[in-house]
C-alpha cells in the first residue's frame, strides 16, 4: 500500500509548524527536502551566526525526528526551493 503524497512545500510547512510547537529554534534556518518518493529526509542549513545561536543543535535534532516521523506517513511529490524558518 502506498503512502499519501505531499509536496516539498507542504512537508516543510508541516515541519515548521512542529518546530514552532516543540523547539526554540533561532530564525534563519532554511529547511529543504532531499530525496524523492518514499525515500526522503529534511536538511537544515544556516549561516554561521545562526549556527552559533542557542537552540540550533536541538532544533536540527528535532527536525531529524520530525522528518523520520513524516517520511513514514508521506511520500514526497514534486520539487521546490526549500523554506526558511524565519
C-alpha positions in Angstrom: 0.0 0.0 0.0 1.4 3.4 -1.0 1.5 6.4 1.3 -0.3 9.6 0.5 1.9 12.2 -1.2 2.7 15.8 -0.1 4.6 18.4 -1.9 8.0 19.5 -0.6 6.4 22.8 0.4 3.7 21.1 2.3 6.2 18.9 4.2 8.4 21.8 5.1 5.3 23.7 6.3 4.4 20.7 8.5 8.0 20.6 9.9 8.0 24.3 10.6 4.7 24.0 12.5 6.0 21.2 14.6 9.3 23.0 15.3 7.4 26.1 16.5 5.5 24.0 19.0 8.3 21.7 20.2 11.6 23.6 19.9 13.0 27.0 20.5 14.6 27.5 17.1 16.6 30.6 16.1 15.5 32.5 13.0 17.4 32.0 9.8 17.3 28.2 9.4 16.5 27.0 5.9 14.8 23.6 5.6 15.0 21.6 2.5 13.9 18.1 1.4 16.4 15.7 0.0 15.3 12.6 -1.9 12.1 11.8 -3.7 9.2 9.4 -3.5 9.3 7.3 -0.4 13.0 7.9 0.3 13.4 11.5 1.6 14.7 13.5 4.6 14.9 17.0 5.8 18.1 19.0 5.8 18.8 22.3 7.7 21.2 25.0 6.6 22.1 28.3 8.2 24.8 30.9 8.3 27.5 30.8 11.0 25.7 33.4 13.2 22.6 31.3 13.2 24.5 28.0 13.9 26.2 29.7 16.9 22.8 30.7 18.5 21.5 28.8 21.4 18.9 26.2 20.4 20.3 25.5 17.0 21.6 21.9 17.7 18.4 21.0 19.4 16.3 22.4 16.5 18.2 20.3 14.0 17.9 17.2 16.1 14.1 17.8 16.4 13.9 18.4 12.6 15.5 15.0 12.0 13.0 13.3 14.3 10.1 15.1 12.6 11.5 14.0 9.2 11.7 10.4 10.3 8.1 10.5 11.5 6.7 12.3 8.4 8.6 10.1 6.0 6.8 7.1 7.4 3.5 8.7 6.7 4.0 10.6 3.4 5.9 10.3 0.1 7.2 13.5 -1.4 6.0 14.7 -4.8 7.4 17.4 -7.0 10.4 19.6 -6.2 10.7 23.1 -4.8 13.2 25.5 -3.3 13.1 24.7 0.4 11.8 27.1 3.0 13.1 29.4 5.6 12.1 29.0 9.3 12.3 32.8 9.9 
